[in-house]
Structures are given as C-alpha cells and as structure tokens.
Amino acid sequence: MKNPHHSNNILLNLGIENLNEMQETAQQTILNDSNVLLLSPTGSGKTLAFLLPIFEMLDEKIKAVQCLILVPSRELGLQIEQVWKKMGTDYKVNVCYGGHSIETEIKNLSNPPAVLIGTPGRIADHIDRGTFTANTITTLILDEFDKSLQLGFHEQMSFIIARLPKLNKRILVSATSDIEIPKYTRVMHPTVLDFIPEEESKTNLSMKMVLSPNKDKIESLFQLICSLKSESAIVFCNHRDAAERISDTLNEKGIYSIYYHGGMDQDERERALIQFRNGSVSYLVTTDLAARGLDIPEMKHVIHYHLPSKDDEFTHRNGRTARMLASGTSYIIIHESEKKLDYIDYGMKVLNVENSNKLPKAPEFQTIYVSGGKKNKLNKIDIVGFFSQKGKLEKGDLGLIEVKDFISFAAVKSAKVKDLLKNIRDEKMKGKKFKIEVARKVIKKEEEK
C-alpha cells in the first residue's frame, strides 16, 4: 500500500474532501479481490472508484504498462485520462483510440505509460504491432462494459484478453445491472458491488410532457426551449439526419444549437462537444450516442424529441440530469398519433409551452481555434498569457481552454472576440505565428495535418 498521506494529496488535487460510500467500498474490494463487477449509475464517481486502487497497486520499479483500461468510446477514455492527470501522481498515462494519429501513439508508447487507456479496436491494433509489452499488465479494467458489448467489441476484447498472460485482476464496470459476462473475460464468480438505485428513490428527476399539435414537433421543441429561461439542454432524437435537421432548423430560428451523432468523424464530434462544453452553444441535438460516457456538464434539462424504443436507453438519456444531488427535468414531446410505449407513464404532468416564443439569450462565449497544441509545445498557460497580454483580455473574458495534440480551443466572451483577434493579428506566441480565428461549426480536414 502507498502511504495514506499520498492518497490525501490526491483527493486534495481533485478538490474532494471525502470519497462517497461506493468509492470507499470499491477501493477496498478492488485491492482485495481478483474479480470485481462494479455496478453504479453514470455520474456517481466510478472513474475515481477504480483509479485510486490502481494507483495503490502500481509498482514504480516497473517501467512498462501495468494496467490496461478498455473503454467503448474515445470521449470516455479522454475523461478517465483527465481524472488521472488531475490526481497528480508521478505515473504516466496514455490514451489510444481510432481517429487519433497512430504515429503519435506509437511515439507515446515508446516510453510506456504505467496506465494505458484505449478503445478495443485501437488497443488490439497496438498489441498486433507489438508497440508495447503486454506481459507486464496485471490489472484489466473494462469500463462501461455494457456499452462495449452493445457496440459489438467482442472480437477485439477477446483478442486482447487472450494476450495478457500475467493478468491477476479483472474489474468490470457497468451502469446497467443485467449484463451477461462473456467467457473470454475469464471473470468467474466476481464480487458484485451493486450501487444502482431502485428507480423509485430517484425523486430529484421530474418528468413533464409537451403535447405537439403537429406531427412535425419542431415548433413545440422551439417553444419548449424558449420556455427554459436560456438554460442549456440536450435534445435526444432517434436518427442522425433528424439530429442535423432539428439543429439546422433551431439555428435558423435564432437558437444556438449544434448536432452530434455517430456519422460525424472524430474531429467534428470533438469540436461539437467542445463548443457545447464551453458555453458557445447552449443546445446539443444528439442521437443516443451522447446518452452515456460523454464528458459534458451536468444538465438541468433533457428533452426527448423522439422516445427510444427501449426503456434502458431512456434511463441513460435521463441520467444526464438530476445526477448526484442536483435536480433536473426530463421532457417528452408527444404527438397523439405516436405509438404508446409501455415504459412511459402517460399520466405525467403536461406542460403548456404554446405562448413561449422569447428567444434564449445568445451564448456568452465564442470558441476560438488555435492551429497548435501539445505537440507544438503549447499549453493552457501559454494561451492564457498570450490572450491576456497581447490580446488584452481581462480575467473574466476567458472561459474553458482545451489543448489537443495539434490544435487548441479557447472560449472567449463574445463581446471581446473582435478586439482580441485584432490585437493579436501580427503577434507571435512562443516565437511562432499560429492561425487564430473563430472556430467553425464543422472541422475541415486540413487542420489536423
């Protein structure tokens, strides 16, 4: 065991005073048992629940990968990496996923991290290429395991697990309780930690129904958004083209929204989320892809433009609000011709939004794109310094800054954008001229080159 003083420092770095009951129990169980199945709802702090015991188990003498964390999506991988970095340990972490430059990853892995996070396809690729040594890995975590199964990563996961000869700990993490554990995981009779609450106890989520007079519900959605007092929301629909159509229509009506779905390439998805996270866009219109594992802030409002056919997807969508102790509202927009679904209580409160047409306030921030990132030796502090000194921005004018490998994004108060761009037009940051401009909605390919 590492000394407890160090663990206290970690909590201090994370800005947390105490672990919750689930995290305490998970930490002890993961340290003591070799097969664990942790069931806990989205937003309950699962990531920390397994990262703390991993930290306890790492051996600083081993200069190779000791723990592998498999995730269904790059967003979840990046989120786990953020938490690990915030913990402030001396151990290296890397994330590998499809859509990320394989050359960059191979270079990163040449100095192997203690903790490697990745999507099954990309990790299988690295094992195939022999980019890192797999026989030093003793701990395997399958996070959002239910989602990986749903997305059909069986073959890749089976391939990876078969090539980890020294595994002595396997931890499966899931937000749904009824999961079949496939044989290839070699998880036999795991210790089950079930922290999924009985649905009744989730009283801080209120449900409201909006009745759409027309079959095309776009007008009702517009009025509903106008009634939310400019607070942001996620709008769920069932198809990619619907997400695009709804978002485009809202924008035409003066509501700043962005769409997000599985048909967009990685960079476009990343850019959409950044603009939503940093407050440049208030409404995210998405398919069920955003119902789980996305690094986006706690929402007060979740809107179901279409209802999903299965109730567990409905639960996951609603899991984006009323998390932990916060309260939230889930709205369903219904037209009378729709087929009734048995998991919906149609007796819920009806909200009348017909007289709402006051547009939400324009977003406070705009996203500024910078044509350099980590690999160009840029970090957040460089960007803050440059925008403040040369760009003459004041402290409150800068919002969230995200630095990627080759590009960065900064949220700047909308009213200050014009002056900022004028002030820095001919200036250099760290001795180099970067392209700095208002980020477009959709990325063009040349920017990652």
C-alpha positions as CSV (number, residue, x, y, z in Angstrom):
1,M,0.0,0.0,0.0
2,K,1.2,3.6,-0.7
3,N,1.2,5.8,2.3
4,P,-2.2,7.3,3.2
5,H,-0.7,10.8,3.1
6,H,-0.2,10.5,-0.6
7,S,-3.9,9.4,-1.1
8,N,-4.9,12.5,0.8
9,N,-2.9,14.6,-1.5
10,I,-4.7,13.0,-4.5
11,L,-8.1,14.0,-3.0
12,L,-6.7,17.5,-2.4
13,N,-5.6,17.7,-6.0
14,L,-9.1,16.6,-7.2
15,G,-10.8,19.1,-4.8
16,I,-12.6,16.3,-3.0
17,E,-12.9,16.1,0.8
18,N,-14.1,12.6,1.2
19,L,-14.9,9.6,-1.0
20,N,-18.6,8.5,-1.3
21,E,-19.7,5.1,0.0
22,M,-19.5,3.5,-3.4
23,Q,-15.9,4.7,-3.9
24,E,-14.8,3.6,-0.4
25,T,-16.3,0.1,-0.9
26,A,-15.0,-0.3,-4.5
27,Q,-11.4,0.8,-3.5
28,Q,-11.2,-1.9,-0.7
29,T,-12.8,-4.6,-2.8
30,I,-10.6,-3.9,-5.9
31,L,-7.5,-4.0,-3.7
32,N,-8.5,-7.3,-2.1
33,D,-10.4,-9.3,-4.7
34,S,-9.2,-10.5,-8.1
35,N,-12.6,-10.4,-10.0
36,V,-15.0,-7.5,-9.4
37,L,-18.2,-6.3,-11.1
38,L,-19.0,-2.7,-10.1
39,L,-22.5,-1.6,-11.0
40,S,-23.0,2.1,-10.5
41,P,-25.0,4.8,-12.3
42,T,-23.5,7.4,-14.6
43,G,-22.2,10.4,-12.8
44,S,-21.6,8.6,-9.4
45,G,-17.8,8.9,-9.5
46,K,-17.0,5.4,-10.8
47,T,-13.8,6.6,-12.5
48,L,-12.2,7.6,-9.2
49,A,-13.5,4.4,-7.6
50,F,-11.2,2.3,-9.8
51,L,-8.3,4.8,-10.4
52,L,-7.5,5.1,-6.7
53,P,-6.9,1.4,-6.1
54,I,-4.9,1.2,-9.4
55,F,-2.6,3.9,-8.0
56,E,-2.2,1.8,-4.8
57,M,-1.2,-1.2,-6.9
58,L,1.3,0.3,-9.3
59,D,4.9,-0.6,-8.8
60,E,7.3,2.3,-9.5
61,K,10.2,-0.1,-10.3
62,I,8.3,-1.5,-13.4
63,K,8.9,0.8,-16.4
64,A,6.1,-0.8,-18.5
65,V,2.3,-0.9,-18.8
66,Q,0.9,-2.3,-15.6
67,C,-2.8,-1.5,-16.0
68,L,-5.0,-1.5,-19.1
69,I,-8.4,0.2,-19.2
70,L,-10.6,-0.6,-22.1
71,V,-13.4,1.9,-23.0
72,P,-16.2,1.9,-25.6
73,S,-15.6,5.5,-26.7
74,R,-12.7,7.9,-27.1
75,E,-14.7,10.5,-25.1
76,L,-14.8,8.2,-22.0
77,G,-11.1,7.4,-22.5
78,L,-10.1,11.1,-22.5
79,Q,-12.3,11.7,-19.5
80,I,-10.5,9.0,-17.5
81,E,-7.2,10.4,-18.6
82,Q,-8.2,13.9,-17.3
83,V,-9.1,12.4,-13.8
84,W,-5.8,10.5,-13.7
85,K,-3.8,13.7,-14.6
86,K,-5.7,15.7,-12.0
87,M,-4.8,13.2,-9.3
88,G,-1.2,14.4,-9.7
89,T,0.6,11.1,-9.4
90,D,4.1,10.5,-10.9
91,Y,2.9,7.8,-13.2
92,K,2.5,8.3,-17.0
93,V,-0.9,7.7,-18.7
94,N,-1.7,7.5,-22.4
95,V,-5.0,7.2,-24.4
96,C,-5.2,5.4,-27.7
97,Y,-8.3,5.5,-29.9
98,G,-9.4,5.3,-33.6
99,G,-9.2,8.6,-35.3
100,H,-6.1,9.6,-33.4
101,S,-2.7,9.6,-35.3
102,I,-1.2,6.1,-34.9
103,E,2.3,7.5,-35.3
104,T,1.7,9.9,-32.4
105,E,0.5,6.9,-30.3
106,I,3.5,4.7,-31.2
107,K,5.8,7.5,-30.2
108,N,4.0,8.0,-26.9
109,L,4.1,4.3,-26.2
110,S,7.9,4.1,-26.9
111,N,8.2,5.5,-23.4
112,P,5.5,3.2,-21.9
113,P,2.9,4.6,-19.5
114,A,2.0,2.7,-16.3
115,V,-1.7,3.1,-17.2
116,L,-2.9,2.7,-20.7
117,I,-6.4,3.6,-21.7
118,G,-7.9,2.8,-25.1
119,T,-10.8,1.6,-27.3
120,P,-10.7,-2.1,-28.1
121,G,-10.0,-1.7,-31.8
122,R,-7.0,0.5,-31.3
123,I,-5.5,-1.4,-28.4
124,A,-5.9,-4.7,-30.4
125,D,-4.0,-2.9,-33.3
126,H,-1.2,-1.9,-31.0
127,I,-0.9,-5.4,-29.5
128,D,-0.8,-6.7,-33.1
129,R,2.0,-4.4,-33.9
130,G,3.9,-5.1,-30.7
131,T,4.0,-1.4,-29.9
132,F,4.1,-2.1,-26.1
133,T,4.8,-5.2,-24.0
134,A,1.6,-6.8,-22.9
135,N,3.1,-9.3,-20.5
136,T,3.7,-6.8,-17.8
137,I,-0.1,-5.9,-17.5
138,T,-1.5,-7.3,-14.2
139,T,-4.7,-5.3,-14.0
140,L,-7.5,-5.0,-16.6
141,I,-10.5,-2.6,-16.2
142,L,-13.4,-2.9,-18.7
143,D,-15.2,0.4,-18.1
144,E,-18.8,0.9,-19.4
145,F,-18.6,-2.7,-20.2
146,D,-22.3,-2.9,-21.1
147,K,-21.7,-0.3,-23.8
148,S,-18.7,-2.2,-25.3
149,L,-20.9,-5.3,-25.6
150,Q,-23.7,-3.3,-27.1
151,L,-21.3,-1.8,-29.7
152,G,-20.1,-5.4,-30.6
153,F,-16.4,-5.2,-29.5
154,H,-16.4,-8.9,-28.6
155,E,-13.8,-10.0,-31.1
156,Q,-11.3,-7.3,-30.2
157,M,-11.8,-7.7,-26.4
158,S,-11.4,-11.4,-26.7
159,F,-8.2,-11.0,-28.8
160,I,-6.7,-8.5,-26.2
161,I,-7.6,-10.5,-23.1
162,A,-6.1,-13.7,-24.6
163,R,-2.7,-11.8,-25.0
164,L,-2.5,-10.7,-21.3
165,P,-0.7,-13.7,-19.7
166,K,0.1,-12.0,-16.4
167,L,-3.4,-10.7,-15.5
168,N,-4.3,-11.2,-11.9
169,K,-7.1,-8.6,-11.5
170,R,-10.1,-8.1,-13.7
171,I,-12.6,-5.3,-13.0
172,L,-15.8,-4.9,-15.0
173,V,-17.7,-1.6,-14.6
174,S,-21.2,-1.1,-15.9
175,A,-24.1,1.4,-15.5
176,T,-26.7,-1.4,-16.1
177,S,-27.2,-4.4,-13.9
178,D,-28.5,-7.2,-16.1
179,I,-25.3,-7.9,-18.0
180,E,-24.1,-11.3,-19.3
181,I,-20.4,-11.7,-18.7
182,P,-18.8,-13.4,-21.7
183,K,-16.5,-16.4,-21.1
184,Y,-13.5,-14.7,-22.8
185,T,-13.2,-12.1,-20.0
186,R,-12.3,-15.1,-17.7
187,V,-14.2,-13.3,-14.9
188,M,-15.6,-16.2,-12.9
189,H,-17.9,-15.6,-9.9
190,P,-16.9,-11.9,-9.4
191,T,-17.6,-10.0,-6.3
192,V,-20.6,-7.9,-7.3
193,L,-20.9,-4.4,-5.9
194,D,-24.4,-3.1,-6.9
195,F,-24.9,0.6,-6.3
196,I,-27.6,1.1,-8.9
197,P,-30.5,2.7,-7.0
198,E,-34.0,1.4,-7.2
199,E,-35.8,3.7,-9.7
200,E,-38.2,5.0,-7.0
201,S,-35.6,6.6,-5.0
202,K,-34.6,8.9,-7.8
203,T,-37.1,11.7,-6.8
204,N,-35.0,14.6,-7.9
205,L,-35.8,14.0,-11.6
206,S,-39.2,15.4,-12.6
207,M,-40.8,14.3,-15.8
208,K,-43.0,16.6,-18.0
209,M,-44.9,16.0,-21.2
210,V,-45.3,18.5,-24.0
211,L,-48.2,17.8,-26.4
212,S,-47.3,18.7,-30.0
213,P,-50.4,19.7,-32.1
214,N,-48.4,18.8,-35.3
215,K,-46.8,15.6,-36.3
216,D,-43.6,17.5,-37.0
217,K,-42.7,18.5,-33.5
218,I,-40.1,21.2,-34.3
219,E,-42.4,24.1,-33.4
220,S,-43.2,22.5,-30.0
221,L,-39.5,22.0,-29.4
222,F,-38.8,25.6,-30.3
223,Q,-41.4,26.8,-27.8
224,L,-40.2,24.4,-25.1
225,I,-36.6,25.7,-25.5
226,C,-37.9,29.3,-25.3
227,S,-39.6,28.4,-22.0
228,L,-36.3,27.2,-20.4
229,K,-35.1,30.7,-19.3
230,S,-32.0,30.5,-21.5
231,E,-30.7,27.4,-19.6
232,S,-28.9,24.9,-21.8
233,A,-30.4,21.5,-22.7
234,I,-29.7,18.2,-24.5
235,V,-32.2,17.2,-27.2
236,F,-32.3,13.5,-28.0
237,C,-33.7,12.1,-31.2
238,N,-33.5,8.7,-32.8
239,H,-31.8,9.3,-36.2
240,R,-28.7,11.1,-37.4
241,D,-30.5,13.0,-40.2
242,A,-33.1,14.1,-37.7
243,A,-30.4,15.5,-35.4
244,E,-29.0,17.6,-38.2
245,R,-32.4,18.8,-39.4
246,I,-33.5,19.8,-36.0
247,S,-30.3,21.6,-35.2
248,D,-30.3,23.4,-38.5
249,T,-33.9,24.5,-38.0
250,L,-33.3,25.8,-34.5
251,N,-30.3,27.8,-35.7
252,E,-32.4,29.3,-38.5
253,K,-34.9,30.3,-35.8
254,G,-32.2,32.0,-33.7
255,I,-31.4,29.3,-31.2
256,Y,-27.7,28.4,-31.0
257,S,-27.5,24.7,-31.3
258,I,-25.1,22.0,-32.6
259,Y,-25.7,18.4,-33.6
260,Y,-23.7,15.3,-32.6
261,H,-24.0,11.7,-33.9
262,G,-22.1,8.6,-34.9
263,G,-21.9,9.5,-38.6
264,M,-19.6,12.5,-38.0
265,D,-15.9,12.0,-38.0
266,Q,-13.9,12.1,-34.7
267,D,-12.8,15.7,-35.2
268,E,-16.3,17.0,-35.9
269,R,-17.6,15.3,-32.9
270,E,-14.8,16.6,-30.7
271,R,-15.5,20.1,-32.0
272,A,-19.2,19.9,-31.3
273,L,-18.7,18.8,-27.8
274,I,-16.0,21.5,-27.1
275,Q,-18.4,24.2,-28.2
276,F,-21.2,22.8,-26.0
277,R,-19.0,22.2,-23.0
278,N,-17.5,25.7,-23.1
279,G,-20.8,27.6,-23.5
280,S,-20.5,28.7,-27.1
281,V,-23.6,26.7,-27.9
282,S,-26.4,26.1,-25.5
283,Y,-28.3,23.2,-27.1
284,L,-26.9,19.9,-28.2
285,V,-29.1,17.8,-30.5
286,T,-27.9,14.2,-30.5
287,T,-28.7,10.6,-31.0
288,D,-28.3,8.1,-28.2
289,L,-24.5,8.3,-28.7
290,A,-24.5,11.1,-26.2
291,A,-26.6,9.3,-23.6
292,R,-23.5,7.7,-21.9
293,G,-20.0,8.4,-21.0
294,L,-19.7,11.8,-22.6
295,D,-17.6,14.5,-20.9
296,I,-20.3,17.2,-20.8
297,P,-21.5,19.2,-17.8
298,E,-24.4,18.2,-15.6
299,M,-27.6,19.3,-17.4
300,K,-30.8,20.8,-15.9
301,H,-32.9,19.8,-18.9
302,V,-33.1,16.7,-21.1
303,I,-35.6,16.7,-24.0
304,H,-36.8,13.6,-25.8
305,Y,-37.8,14.8,-29.3
306,H,-38.2,11.1,-30.1
307,L,-38.6,8.4,-27.5
308,P,-36.2,5.4,-27.7
309,S,-37.7,2.0,-28.2
310,K,-36.1,0.6,-25.1
311,D,-36.5,1.8,-21.5
312,D,-32.9,1.4,-20.6
313,E,-31.9,3.9,-23.3
314,F,-34.5,6.2,-21.8
315,T,-32.9,5.8,-18.4
316,H,-29.5,6.5,-19.7
317,R,-30.6,9.7,-21.5
318,N,-32.3,10.9,-18.3
319,G,-29.0,10.0,-16.5
320,R,-27.6,13.2,-18.0
321,T,-29.6,15.2,-15.5
322,A,-30.5,15.0,-11.8
323,R,-27.2,13.4,-11.1
324,M,-25.7,13.2,-7.6
325,L,-27.9,15.6,-5.6
326,A,-28.9,18.1,-8.3
327,S,-32.4,18.2,-9.6
328,G,-33.3,18.1,-13.2
329,T,-36.3,17.8,-15.6
330,S,-36.8,15.4,-18.4
331,Y,-39.3,16.5,-21.1
332,I,-41.0,14.2,-23.6
333,I,-42.6,15.8,-26.7
334,I,-45.6,13.7,-27.9
335,H,-47.9,13.8,-30.9
336,E,-51.2,11.9,-30.5
337,S,-50.6,9.6,-33.5
338,E,-47.5,8.1,-31.8
339,K,-47.4,4.5,-30.7
340,K,-47.8,4.3,-26.9
341,L,-44.7,2.8,-25.2
342,D,-45.2,0.6,-22.1
343,Y,-42.4,2.1,-20.1
344,I,-43.8,5.7,-20.2
345,D,-46.3,6.9,-17.7
346,Y,-48.6,8.9,-19.9
347,G,-50.3,10.3,-16.8
348,M,-47.4,12.7,-16.1
349,K,-47.7,16.4,-15.8
350,V,-48.4,18.2,-19.1
351,L,-46.5,21.4,-19.7
352,N,-48.1,24.0,-21.9
353,V,-45.5,26.0,-23.9
354,E,-47.6,27.4,-26.6
355,N,-47.2,31.0,-25.7
356,S,-43.4,30.8,-25.2
357,N,-41.5,32.5,-28.1
358,K,-38.9,34.7,-26.3
359,L,-35.6,33.5,-27.7
360,P,-33.0,32.3,-25.2
361,K,-30.1,34.7,-24.6
362,A,-27.2,34.4,-27.1
363,P,-24.3,32.3,-25.6
364,E,-21.9,34.2,-23.5
365,F,-18.8,32.7,-25.2
366,Q,-17.5,32.0,-28.7
367,T,-14.9,29.3,-29.4
368,I,-11.6,30.5,-30.7
369,Y,-9.5,28.0,-32.7
370,V,-5.6,27.9,-32.4
371,S,-3.6,26.0,-35.0
372,G,-1.2,24.5,-32.4
373,G,-1.4,22.1,-29.5
374,K,0.7,19.9,-27.1
375,K,2.9,18.6,-29.9
376,N,3.8,22.2,-30.8
377,K,4.8,22.7,-27.1
378,L,1.7,24.9,-26.4
379,N,-0.1,24.6,-23.1
380,K,-3.0,26.3,-21.4
381,I,-0.8,28.8,-19.6
382,D,0.8,29.9,-22.9
383,I,-2.6,30.6,-24.4
384,V,-3.9,32.4,-21.3
385,G,-0.7,34.5,-21.2
386,F,-0.9,35.4,-24.9
387,F,-4.6,36.2,-24.9
388,S,-4.2,38.4,-21.8
389,Q,-1.0,40.2,-22.6
390,K,-1.1,40.6,-26.4
391,G,-4.9,40.1,-26.7
392,K,-5.6,42.5,-23.8
393,L,-8.3,40.2,-22.4
394,E,-9.3,40.6,-18.7
395,K,-9.6,37.7,-16.2
396,G,-13.3,37.0,-16.7
397,D,-13.1,37.2,-20.5
398,L,-11.6,33.7,-20.9
399,G,-13.6,30.5,-20.4
400,L,-12.6,26.9,-20.9
401,I,-9.4,26.2,-22.8
402,E,-8.8,22.8,-24.3
403,V,-5.4,21.8,-25.7
404,K,-5.3,18.8,-28.1
405,D,-2.3,17.3,-29.8
406,F,-2.1,19.7,-32.8
407,I,-4.9,22.2,-32.2
408,S,-6.5,24.1,-29.3
409,F,-9.7,25.8,-28.5
410,A,-10.4,28.6,-26.1
411,A,-13.8,30.1,-25.0
412,V,-13.8,33.9,-25.2
413,K,-16.6,36.3,-24.2
414,S,-18.5,37.0,-27.4
415,A,-18.2,40.8,-26.9
416,K,-14.4,40.6,-26.7
417,V,-13.7,38.4,-29.7
418,K,-13.4,41.1,-32.4
419,D,-10.8,43.2,-30.3
420,L,-8.9,40.0,-29.4
421,L,-8.4,39.0,-33.0
422,K,-7.4,42.5,-34.0
423,N,-4.9,42.8,-31.1
424,I,-3.1,39.5,-31.8
425,R,-3.2,39.6,-35.6
426,D,0.5,40.2,-36.1
427,E,1.8,38.8,-32.8
428,K,3.7,35.5,-32.1
429,M,3.0,33.1,-29.3
430,K,6.2,31.4,-28.0
431,G,8.1,32.8,-31.0
432,K,5.8,31.3,-33.6
433,K,2.9,32.6,-35.7
434,F,-0.3,30.5,-35.2
435,K,-3.5,30.7,-37.1
436,I,-6.1,32.0,-34.6
437,E,-9.7,32.5,-35.6
438,V,-13.3,31.9,-34.6
439,A,-13.9,28.1,-34.8
440,R,-16.2,26.9,-37.5
441,K,-19.1,24.6,-36.7
442,V,-17.6,21.7,-38.7
443,I,-13.9,21.0,-39.0
444,K,-12.2,20.8,-42.3
445,K,-9.6,18.1,-42.8
446,E,-6.5,20.2,-43.4
447,E,-6.4,21.4,-39.8
448,E,-5.1,18.2,-38.3
449,K,-2.2,17.9,-40.8
